[in-house]
Amino acid sequence: MRVKFWGTRGSIAVPGKDTTIYGGNTTCLQITLDSGREVIIDAGTGIRALGNKLSESGDRVDVHLLITHIHWDHVQGFPFFDPVYQPSSKIYIDGFPACMKGLRIPFDTKMGDGFFPIRFDDLNAEMKYLDTLGHGPLEIDGTVVDCIPLQHPQGGFGFRFREGNKTLVFITDNELTNESWAGRHPDDYVGFCKDADVLVHDAQYTPEEIGQRKGWGHSDYVATLNLAMKAHVRRLILFHHDPSRKDPEVRKCLEHCQELAEENKADLGIEAAKEESEFTI
């Protein structure tokens, strides 16, 4: 499978000169399975550029869209996803049980008038809510997708993709803490991530910041590193960069994380997610 980052930032989009390396758009990933099937995770602002790319190819868009949760930075790009306006597009939606509510709200909210000029029901694409992941694994062309609940306000899902003997785990907006809800203890995530080829995990905060941000639903990079080492993953990608974090500061967090891994003699590659970067498992 091939993975491309279209949005790596958390909380709010921050385009500009300070975020040119690691990116300023909010969460969106494109996963191309070996079958050629496209899977998209989340509809943050990064989905706009991805939608333009898919439309420009001239091929009929036929994708799965998996939503981790419905906080604004993970759905706000959906009204600007060009394929939803094309009658030939097919979009299969799954993920967190409230995902359809989150995608509809910018179009049809009753809390205000004039948030967006188009109604959800006027979108031209064929969209189908699968409602599978809340009840068990989802299979897409032989690739099995499992989920795990997130330690995050209002909840959410993390995803594990198993294609042949390769495994990708994507967990964002997740607070690794012993003071967790049932099923969301760090040990639960160790089991979910065990022996993954690649783990992409929330690392929004530094160890110095996390004390003032407990309960906000995000991890510091040391906690994320500890998870990766305990789960024996082969490659860790730090994700959901804080909107206040400039490129040199993200690099500093990455370098410290790499130093800690070396001190622990961990056989682990570590990177920080970069917008428009891609890799193949």
Sequence and secondary structure as in RCSB ss.txt:
>XXXX:A:sequence
MRVKFWGTRGSIAVPGKDTTIYGGNTTCLQITLDSGREVIIDAGTGIRALGNKLSESGDRVDVHLLITHIHWDHV
QGFPFFDPVYQPSSKIYIDGFPACMKGLRIPFDTKMGDGFFPIRFDDLNAEMKYLDTLGHGPLEIDGTVVDCIPL
QHPQGGFGFRFREGNKTLVFITDNELTNESWAGRHPDDYVGFCKDADVLVHDAQYTPEEIGQRKGWGHSDYVATL
NLAMKAHVRRLILFHHDPSRKDPEVRKCLEHCQELAEENKADLGIEAAKEESEFTI
>XXXX:A:secstr
 EEEEEE B SS   SGGGTTT SSBSEEEEE TTS EEEE  STTHHHHHHHHHHT S  EEEEEES   GGGT
TTGGG GGGG TT EEEEEESTTHHHHHHHHHH SS S S SS GGG  SEEEE   TTTS EEETTEEEEEEE 
SSTT  EEEEEEETTEEEEEE S    SS  TT SHHHHHHHHTT SEEEEE  B HHHHTTSTTSS  BHHHHH
HHHHHHT SEEEEESB TT  HHHHHHHHHHHHHHHHHTT   EEEE  TT EEE 
